[in-house]
Amino acid sequence: MTENCLVRFSGVSYTYPEAAAPAIADIDLKIASGEWIAVLGCNGSGKSTLAKHLNALLIPTQGDCFVNEFNTRGEDGKRSARRAVSMVFQNPENQIIAAVVEEDVAFGPENLGLSPEEIRARVSWALDVSGLGKMARKPVYALSGGQKQRLAVAGAIAQKPPCLVMDEATTMLDPRGRQDLMEVLSTLHSGGMTLVSITHRLEEILRCDRCIVLSGGRISWNGTPRELFLLGEELAMWGLEVPGMVKVWRELVQKGLLEAKIPPLMGEMVEALCR
Amino acid sequence: MRFLNNMTLGQYVPVESLVHHLDPRCKIVGVLFCLVGVFMVKGPLGFLMWGLLFLLLVSASRVPARLVLSTVRPVWILVAFTAVIHLFFTRGEPLFSWGIVEITREGAVMAARMGLRLVLLVMYAGLLTLTTSPTELADGLESLFSPFRRFGFPAHELAMMMTIALRFIPTLLNETERIMKAQIARGAELERGGPLRRLRAFIPVLVPLFVIVFQRADDLATAMEARNYTGGEGRSRMHPLKWSVRDTTALLFSVIFSFAAVFLDGRALLP
């Protein structure tokens, strides 16, 4: 195990009660500190089940999951995982507990039993990072969908976890809300936070360091986003849709207008086209 | 469907005001005294005093009067029903009679009295929730009930349930409206026919609503667990409750005012 390994899955399988087949099976995975990793897959591929193991909301029915070298099976391990990994879920409406923005952000730190001064400092930091600094006293019902999801992020990071898991957190957002959230995530990542983005949108993984593809509850592929875009039919087989930009890039390569190995990142693509 | 938009009880209005800054325990106990006082006055002087105090509190709270008044809307049927029952079924000196229907002087007085009491009751309670965030309200209740914890009273759990219930009122109202619109779009006639038919037409709204409520409750529980919630033990607060001189003054004022209103009202009614 590398020194800076934050999460380690060792042969993890999980079968929901009364389910015939496991939702995830034989997962071996390491997530290093400071890494931004995307977990991809179509609906029912086991992404959310895998995510819930990261902060011990689910305990493997087989195998072991270690967070900060603590096995999540034990009480200590569970506590350590909850403190080390925060989660943001798909629907912000179902994870906001308080009626006022700052009170909701304070919920996590309050649960940790921190001092009022520390809680206030964390709340103000989390709101600033999430771009909600001016909305601290606003009622939650007055926020837009995008703002609510950023509030959910603020609530999660106020616990100052080393790792943040976004479980399809952009699904219910409009393009602007998605863009804003991605900016927040980039800021957090550049501050050294480990990020795990669970998604089925390939355009969201461009900033990630690594992505893994889940299919039928198993890891089918593991590599960088650029390597993923070089794949052909496999993507369709896993139920993933190639971003428009990559399709354009492929067409141009086929027509001999671009070199085959140009990685499909926005800036580089524009540059290549201008040439 | 408009009644859904009129529901404001429970929707906190965060503005800076003297009333907002009072300790929630002071506001809860103060309002309790006011409510008892409202139910003990009988004559015009008593109601006038409670009405004037209410106006004073609303202006001090800086909450728009429109919002305060709208807290009565969801209960106007109850107010009207209570008033009508008292109007027609109180015996006494007849003022007007038509067939078997008879309105008495005592009935008219009782109807006005009960109507005013209910309206004041709802508005005072509404002012409490408009000026106190659900979290503060829950913290206040938890603190007030904490002496009973040694007898096994679940003070924290009740307070948390209340916070969540108040937080989800607007969400569930939106959800209800969404389901109603979806059912109307599919040809349901929710606003036609007699009361029984309307009630029956509501079943297709209630069933999905219940399913959604349980789904949301499940998701919320997961989210709370993910945010390290393990119950009341070991929790701290961002704004710990602090009782100040201002709170003692406000509470004493509400107690003295309640006694004064009841006393003066009683004296004014003496022959």
Boltz contact constraints between the chains, C-beta under 6 A:
constraints:
  - contact:
      token1: [A, 55]
      token2: [B, 226]
      max_distance: 6.0
  - contact:
      token1: [A, 82]
      token2: [B, 228]
      max_distance: 6.0
  - contact:
      token1: [A, 87]
      token2: [B, 226]
      max_distance: 6.0
  - contact:
      token1: [A, 93]
      token2: [B, 171]
      max_distance: 6.0
  - contact:
      token1: [A, 94]
      token2: [B, 216]
      max_distance: 6.0
  - contact:
      token1: [A, 94]
      token2: [B, 219]
      max_distance: 6.0
  - contact:
      token1: [A, 94]
      token2: [B, 220]
      max_distance: 6.0
  - contact:
      token1: [A, 95]
      token2: [B, 223]
      max_distance: 6.0
  - contact:
      token1: [A, 98]
      token2: [B, 135]
      max_distance: 6.0
  - contact:
      token1: [A, 99]
      token2: [B, 12]
      max_distance: 6.0
  - contact:
      token1: [A, 99]
      token2: [B, 133]
      max_distance: 6.0
  - contact:
      token1: [A, 99]
      token2: [B, 134]
      max_distance: 6.0
  - contact:
      token1: [A, 99]
      token2: [B, 167]
      max_distance: 6.0
  - contact:
      token1: [A, 100]
      token2: [B, 14]
      max_distance: 6.0
  - contact:
      token1: [A, 100]
      token2: [B, 133]
      max_distance: 6.0
  - contact:
      token1: [A, 103]
      token2: [B, 135]
      max_distance: 6.0
  - contact:
      token1: [A, 106]
      token2: [B, 238]
      max_distance: 6.0
  - contact:
      token1: [A, 107]
      token2: [B, 227]
      max_distance: 6.0
  - contact:
      token1: [A, 108]
      token2: [B, 227]
      max_distance: 6.0
  - contact:
      token1: [A, 108]
      token2: [B, 228]
      max_distance: 6.0
  - contact:
      token1: [A, 110]
      token2: [B, 235]
      max_distance: 6.0
  - contact:
      token1: [A, 110]
      token2: [B, 236]
      max_distance: 6.0
  - contact:
      token1: [A, 110]
      token2: [B, 237]
      max_distance: 6.0
  - contact:
      token1: [A, 111]
      token2: [B, 228]
      max_distance: 6.0
  - contact:
      token1: [A, 111]
      token2: [B, 229]
      max_distance: 6.0
  - contact:
      token1: [A, 111]
      token2: [B, 235]
      max_distance: 6.0
  - contact:
      token1: [A, 112]
      token2: [B, 228]
      max_distance: 6.0
  - contact:
      token1: [A, 113]
      token2: [B, 234]
      max_distance: 6.0
  - contact:
      token1: [A, 113]
      token2: [B, 236]
      max_distance: 6.0
  - contact:
      token1: [A, 114]
      token2: [B, 236]
      max_distance: 6.0
  - contact:
      token1: [A, 116]
      token2: [B, 238]
      max_distance: 6.0
  - contact:
      token1: [A, 116]
      token2: [B, 240]
      max_distance: 6.0
  - contact:
      token1: [A, 119]
      token2: [B, 238]
      max_distance: 6.0
  - contact:
      token1: [A, 120]
      token2: [B, 238]
      max_distance: 6.0
  - contact:
      token1: [A, 137]
      token2: [B, 14]
      max_distance: 6.0
  - contact:
      token1: [A, 139]
      token2: [B, 12]
      max_distance: 6.0
  - contact:
      token1: [A, 141]
      token2: [B, 170]
      max_distance: 6.0
